[in-house]
Amino acid sequence: MKRFMDEDFLLETETAQRLFHEHAEKMPILDFHSHIHPREIAENRSYRNLAEAWLADDHYKWRLMRADGVEERFITGGRTPGRDRFQKFAEMMPKAIGNPMYDWVHLELARYFHSHVPLSGKTADEVWDLANIALSQPEMRAQAILERSNVKVLCTVDDPTDDLKWHKAIKTSGCKTQVLPTFRADGALTIEDPDWENYMKYDLGQAADVDIVTMADVREALHRRLDYFAAQGCRIVDCGVECVRYHEVEEFELDDIVGKYINGKGTPTKLDQERYRGALMLFLGKECSERGWILTIHYGALRNVNTKRRTQLGTAAGFDSISARDSAKGITLLLDALDRLESLPKVILYPANPADNAVIASIVGAFPSDGTRGRVQQGAAWWFNNTRKGIEEQIATLASLGLLGNTIGTVTDSRSPFSFPRHEYYRRILCNYIGRLVECGAYPDDDEMLAQIVDDISYNNAARFLGFEDLVVEEGKKNA
């Protein structure tokens, strides 16, 4: 029997162990989708205890605690002492057997706090005290965590109306990690949201200094904000939608839609929503193409399905689910429209529904580009798929239907600076998958070829895809 989460955790063969320890483990991190608030990095935040570090914003942890019947005051906090909240979390942990959170938590304990104690209600005191001693040290402040995690680039998720003052502050703070904003366009896309009118008029409109009345005004406002984000190094536009639909639509029809709903005249019909959203995503794709940026689409999630809890706790609190709506035709129509306009940028598609793995893996091969490896990519196993099984299935599907060696690896998609071991988790699973192929004779045991594949998927492919050619790490320079 293997020891609990030892150095060869998830590495079932000698080849997998060699590939991970000699190659994947040594590669830096390029985390191009993170929900860490840039203020934490700009102010070089310190964390007083594990409740503050782990439980303040992590809806993944909140969901598990709720599933264990824990009272909300121990989950999202309020006046409840952090030690009491952590106790409830620790008591829940043994029941999370097979859940990625169990693995992530113990990887974080090992990597940042040098603790290999299985977390439970009985060990909560020991882990709490050990971690809090570590957290009091300067090397556990936000910027130092990024450095010790070997994070070269971090892309945060930011609303188009953001003034990006914290990104500006980071640049003068001495932070050794390059921290860049991402243009998250959800606020402009969700025309069905009751707050859309106010957002467009008073948030986006004022930030861009545009009086939004027509579809052309929407485009102009977003164009100005894209320019503003460009000045801070942005190179990704991100769209989060439940379902992707695309319709060919006339400009006067779009003007009617915008003019009607921005003045609060009724609720948008499904068709109006789809027409507007598709046209806006087409515009954003064209902007990405002109700027040499990347368009990312996160789709397939039903958000805030519990109305009562949303009213109590707001959005992004852990009350979401997978949507089963089909987006395949909408995605292909959108990509095809951009391609016909010679405006198809690099694209990353993130499906929340694991049933879409093969769908997306087939779509990415239908839109190639001369001279660009994998212009359209399937993003890492996202959200509900970010599990051992989900990652294995995504890797296997990509390998079966395309070129696994061109995939751009994973991201944390997390609000915590302690989440970077999720890259390690992915890399271990990747090396294990490749190791099995080698040891069953399905791929040659050629260390040079294998090292290139593992290094590229772990980091280099993402660096090239995002345009950080100067950060690509060649073999023999991993420890430089």
WODANOR-V892141 format. One record per run of one state. SS is the DSSP state (~ for helix, > for strand, _ for the rest). FROM is the first residue (numbers start at 1). TO is the last residue. If there is no record, write none. Layout:
ss=[SS,SS]
from=[FROM,FROM]
to=[TO,TO]
//
This chain:
ss=[_,~,_,~,_,>,_,~,_,~,_,~,_,~,_,~,_,~,_,~,_,~,_,~,_,>,_,~,_,>,_,~,_,~,_,~,_,>,_,~,_,~,_,>,_,>,_,~,_,>,_,~,_,>,_,~,_,>,_,>,_,>,_,~,_,~,_,~,_,~,_,~,_,~,_]
from=[1,14,23,24,27,29,35,38,43,50,56,59,68,72,75,82,97,100,114,124,136,138,141,142,149,151,160,165,172,178,185,186,190,196,209,215,231,236,242,251,262,270,292,294,300,301,303,307,314,321,323,328,341,346,352,354,365,369,370,372,373,376,379,383,386,388,402,404,407,421,440,447,466,469,472]
to=[13,22,23,26,28,34,37,42,49,55,58,67,71,74,81,96,99,113,123,135,137,140,141,148,150,159,164,171,177,184,185,189,195,208,214,230,235,241,250,261,269,291,293,299,300,302,306,313,320,322,327,340,345,351,353,364,368,369,371,372,375,378,382,385,387,401,403,406,420,439,446,465,468,471,480]
//
